[in-house]
Amino acid sequence: MLSTLTRTAFRTAYGGARGRCMSTGGGRVFETTAETFDRDVLKAQVPTVVDFYANWCQPCKMLSPILAKAVEKDGRVNLAMLNVDEHVELARDYQITSLPTVIAFRDGKPVNSFMGLRPPNLIEQFVKDTVDE
């Protein structure tokens, strides 16, 4: 989960709006919404990893910074954060039954996923595989 300060910084960096990612390059971390998911993830020009999280989920709070670091380090993949409590319909569409759930999208299609907390080295490999597969 992103802290309030980090979330505010992301909103400022990406044009002040939730879900808005101004760059077409990789290595970006931002929030997405049901309204912007199509543009941010399904029509993205670079592969995008989606972190389905909830504010009350402790493993989510631990996973999100590890994912962000891996995405920023790799630089070829974006990370979209989606709060499932605020966007229940999207969570239902992607059959999210456990948190955290992470799904990698490439060319508008899910290509890989995992549930739960993973060690940083496995998360880095997951991000790398999102592009290399």
N, C-alpha and C positions, 0 to 999 in steps of 0.2 A: 504494500500500500504506500502511496505517496503521502508524505507529511503535508500539512496545510501550507507550510512555507515552500516546499518543493512544488506543490501543485500550483501555487500562485506564480512561482518563477516560470513554470512551463506555460501557463496561460499568457504571461507577459511576453515570453519568448516567441510564442506562436500566434501572435496577433491579438492577444487578449480574449480569445474565445475558446470555450471548451471544445475539444475535438478538432481544432484547426491545426493542421500541420502545413506550414508554408513551404517547406522544402521537398524536393523530389528525390533527394539523396538519402542514403542510409545513415544509421547511427543516431536517429532521432527517437526521443521518448516523449509521448504525449498521451493525453486522455482522448478517448473517442466516445461517441454516444450512439444511440439508436439512429439518430438523425444523420450522423456523419459517417457511420460505419461503412456504408457502401463506397464512399469516396476515399476514406482513410485506409481501408483494408482491402476490400474486394477489387477496387480499381486502382490501387496503389501501383506506382511504377517500380517499386522495389519490394522484395519479400517483406512481410510484416508479421511479427509475432504478437499475438493478442493474449494479454494476461487478464483472465476473468477473475476478479477479486471482489471481496466485500470488506468494509471497514472493520467489522467485528472478527474477522478471520486472522488469527495469530500467525499461522503458516504463510498467509498471503503477505503479511507485513514483513516477514523474513525473506520471502522469495523476491518480491518486487525490486529491491535494490540490487540483488544479485543479477537478475535479468537485465536491468538497466545498464549495469556495468558491462555485462557480456555484449550487449547490443552496441554500446558506445565503443567498446574495444574493437569489435569486428568491423563496424562501419559500413556494412553492406546491407543491413537489415534494420527495419524500424520496429519499435515496441509501442503498441497501442494498449493503453490501460482501459479496461471496461468494468465499471462497478455494476455487478449483477443485481444489487438491490434497487438501483435506479433504472436498470434496463432489463427487466425480467423477461420481456419478450425475446430479446436476443439470446439470453441465457437458455431459454426454452428452445429456440430455433437450433442452437448448437448442442442441445442435450447436456447442458452443464449440470451435473448431479453431485459434484464434489468440488471443493475449493482448497487450494487454488487449482485452476485448470488453465493450461497454456496450449494454444493452438497456433501453429505456424501456417501462414497462407502465402501462396505463390501463384501468380496469375489468376487471382480470384478464387482459388480452391484451397481447402485445407490439405496440407501435405504431411503434417506430423503433429503429434500432441503428447502431453503428459499431464498427470495429475499429481498433486502433492509437492512437497519440498524436495529438492534434489541438491546434491553437492555442486559447488561452483564449476568444477571441471566438467561435469556432465551437462550443465546448462550451457557452458561455452561450446561444447561439442554440438548440442542441440541447435544453437544459433548458427554455427558453421554449417551444419548439415542442411539447414533451411535453404542456403544458397547453393551448396555443392551437390546436392542430390539431383 
